[in-house]
Amino acid sequence: MKFEIEYKTLGKVSGPLLVVDSVRNAAYGEITKVKLESGEERLGQVIESAEGYAVVQVFGPTSGINIKTTSVSFLGETFKLGVGEEMLGRVFDGQGRSKDAHSSFKVEEERDINGEPINPASRQMPEDFIQTGVSSIDGLMTLVRGQKLPIFSGAGLPHNRLAAQVARQAKVKKQSESFAVVFGAIGITYDDASFFINNFRKTGALKRTVAFINLADDPSIERILTPRLALTTAEFLAFEKGMHVLVMLTDMTNYCEALRELASAREEVPGRRGYPGYMYTDLASIYERAGIVTGKKGSITQLNIVTMPGDDVTHPIPDLTGYITEGQVFLSRELSNKGLYPPVNPLGSLSRLMNNGIGTGKTREDHRGVADQLYGAYARAQESRSLSAIIGAEALSDSDKRYLKFGEDFEKKFLTQGEYEDREIDKTLDIGWDLLSELPEEELTRIKREHIEKYHAKHRKAK
């Protein structure tokens, strides 16, 4: 039974925060209802409780709140989201309210949006390959079911297009379980929101997608809720319905900005660049909700977007994200300026769990060797490119010229692909072999001899 206690002792309004005096036994995270003189009601949440007062974070604007006539009711429960399988194909706002034509769905249970941490002893090692259909990701920084792999990008780069493409195309190879996408938009523009929703609708991907949309002109405090609503939904679909769920949150930088705004309103001592000192822990509470639980059929994989302010990878947001997650997909402005899509820079990207999800029975036996050789050859091509800028292309050795050409072909044929082009992993690896065939066979030192004899273009033709 829910007990509601109402107070008319509002003492202070500070930004999105209310200080309620004479409060007893308020619990951290408890939901409140703020009732204005006009009768309008706004939700809030207790973020600090001490003897004699409570600090309430309002999910919405605090304009129009008069401390003399406004009352605050404490509801005695945390923020909960009603979840159900009928959420698939639906669009919700940053507070979990329906934004589409259907006003209701069958709620199967209510869940605390803060979730419960996965017992480390119950975590299963991720090892199933997720095919995104994007060669640069599948071939060189493979995404594995249960992994958290962020996309590091910059303002103006096509991270939204790449995210939409992955959401459309992602599938778990050789698995019969259902695959779903939970998409959380955090502080994005109306145009970006329309792009995602229209794209999902046109391609039919919306049928397997649950979307939570928090727009840039929505209350910034809603940005704290949105990723937790998305992950709560994902946990239900994964661990109760046995689905493989891909969670995509964009943009985590907007989330951190809201976190900094809240910390400033609470007059907390700032950390690096004004962000709160607990931002690492807060981000971990989101990222660590990905994974596979032993004994459960489903899984949660995260592919979140982090835009780097000023393209600075050492900025606190991407820096802390890199410590928590298992690698990153790095989008390059230089490649984007050349007109390449997607502009993924392999030399700045990494998947720490790649080895778990590739090889015989998962992708192909030659996958690791091909990836290593492509990495090495492209790194050598970048060195030749830098050298040619100093001494000129004509002065390069024959070997450097060969690698210079390899780098150009690698960018045009392997990294570049159509926005609606869905490549199978075999095709991705075959393109890699075609490129490596441009190099002398004796320089393919990172690939096993039996794989060269089986997949190299020269040996294939001989057979």
Protein Blocks (a to p, Z undefined) as FASTA:
>chain_A
ZZddddfkbfbdehjbccdehiahiaehiacddddfkopacddddfbdcehiacdddedd
fehiafklpccddehiacdddddfklgopacdfkopafbfblbdcdfbdcdfklpaddfk
lpccdfbdcdehiaklmmmmcccehiacdddddehiaklmmmmmmmmmgccehiabdcdd
ddddehiafklmmmmmmmmmmnommmmcccddddfkbcfklmmmmmmmmmmmmmmmmmmn
opacddddddfklmmmmmmmmmmmnopacdeehiafklmmmmmmmmmmgccdehiabdcd
dddddddehhiakbmklmmmmmmmgcdddddfklmmnopacfbdfklgccfklmmmgceh
ilomklmmmmmmmmmmmmmmmmmmmmmmmnopklpcfklmmmmmmmmmmmmmmmpccfkl
ccdfklmmmmmmmmmmmpcfklmmmbcfklmmmmgmklmmmZZ
